[in-house]
Amino acid sequence: MANSKTATLTFRINPSLKEALRVAAHAEHRSIANMIEVLIRGYCEQRGIAIPDSETENKSGERS
């Protein structure tokens, strides 16, 4: 599998929500970052929001 670039996302969250996220991630043997990615992917899948492959995006983040 080829390495793909990642983007940094920084945001503030209520401490009790962060703790719930930490517990959920631990229960699934995931990092917090991976748990957030799983949750976002699930949300998009449920609502029919396409997530383009990183290989089909150009440097500006637009699909080619």
C-alpha positions in Angstrom: 0.0 0.0 0.0 1.4 3.4 -0.9 1.8 6.1 1.8 -0.7 8.9 1.5 -0.4 12.4 2.9 -2.5 13.4 5.8 -3.9 16.7 6.9 -3.9 18.2 10.3 -7.2 19.1 12.0 -7.3 21.1 15.2 -10.4 21.9 17.1 -11.7 22.5 20.6 -14.0 20.0 22.3 -15.8 19.8 25.6 -13.6 17.8 28.1 -16.4 15.3 28.9 -16.9 14.6 25.2 -13.2 14.1 24.7 -13.2 11.6 27.6 -16.1 9.7 26.0 -14.1 9.7 22.7 -11.0 8.4 24.6 -13.1 5.6 26.2 -14.7 4.6 22.9 -11.3 4.6 21.1 -9.8 2.5 23.9 -12.7 0.0 23.7 -12.0 -0.5 20.0 -8.2 -0.5 20.4 -7.9 2.6 18.2 -6.1 5.9 18.6 -8.3 9.0 19.1 -7.4 10.2 15.7 -8.4 6.9 14.1 -11.6 6.8 16.1 -12.5 10.3 14.8 -11.8 9.2 11.2 -14.0 6.1 11.6 -16.8 8.2 13.0 -16.5 10.7 10.1 -16.5 7.9 7.5 -19.5 6.3 9.1 -21.4 9.6 9.2 -20.6 10.3 5.5 -21.6 6.7 4.5 -24.9 7.0 6.3 -25.7 10.2 4.5 -24.4 9.3 1.0 -21.5 11.8 1.2 -18.7 10.6 -1.1 -15.2 10.6 0.2 -12.8 10.9 -2.7 -9.7 8.7 -2.7 -6.5 10.7 -1.9 -5.0 9.5 -5.2 -7.8 11.3 -7.2 -7.1 14.7 -5.5 -4.6 17.2 -6.7 -2.5 19.4 -4.5 -5.3 22.0 -3.9 -7.6 19.3 -2.6 -9.8 19.3 -5.7 -10.7 16.2 -7.6 -8.9 15.9 -10.9 
